[in-house]
Amino acid sequence: PAGTSARPRQEDAQEFLSFAMDRMHDELLKLNGSNSKEGMVVSASDDDAWETVGRKNKSAIMRTQSLVPSELSAIFGGELQSMVKAAGNKPSATIQPFLLLHLDIFPDAVHTVEDALHLFSTPESLEGYRTAAGKAGVVTARKSFQIHTLSKIMILHLKRFSYGNHGC
C-alpha cells in the first residue's frame, strides 16, 4: 500500500490473522451502519474512572476500554484486566478488549498452555513509573494481566521467539 516502505518485510501468520480480523470487524461495523473510522476501540478518559472495592476491602481505580461490538467480536472477543500497583497509590485497573491472546512459550519453564497462561498473568516490574502529581514521583510499580471475560472461541498466539539486546 501507499506510504509503506518499498523494502520487503517479514510477516507471520498471527500478523496476517490480526489484520484480517481487524478488517472483518471494520467491515461488519460498516454493514451495521457504524460511522466510526478509528480502530473501533472506545477508550474511557481519566474522568470516567471509578473506584471499586474488592476482596478484603481493597479498593482500586477502574477504567474501561471497549470494542464497538460486531458479530466477530461476539465470537472471538474477550476482555483483559491490566492492574498496576505502585507504592503510595491506589491500584489502577484497566479493562481492555482482545481478539487474540499472545502467550510466550519460549522460556524453559513453559511446557503446556496452562504454563503459558500462568506466565502471562505473572506480575512484571515497571521501572520509572510516574505516580500521580504530588505523590512520590518516580517509583517501581508492578503490572499484571488477568483474563476478565472469556471469549466464546479463544485464539491463542503462541510466541516462540525471544527478543533481547542481541536481536531475536
Sequence and secondary structure as in RCSB ss.txt:
>XXXX:A:sequence
PAGTSARPRQEDAQEFLSFAMDRMHDELLKLNGSNSKEGMVVSASDDDAWETVGRKNKSAIMRTQSLVPSELSAI
FGGELQSMVKAAGNKPSATIQPFLLLHLDIFPDAVHTVEDALHLFSTPESLEGYRTAAGKAGVVTARKSFQIHTL
SKIMILHLKRFSYGNHGC
>XXXX:A:secstr
 TTS SS     HHHHHHHHHHHHHHHHHHHTT    S SEEE  GGG EEEE GGG EEEEEEEEE   HHHHH
H EEEEEEEEETTS  EEEEEEESEEEEE  STT  SHHHHHHHHHS EEEEEEE STTS  EEEEEEEEEEEE 
 SS EEEEE    BTTB 
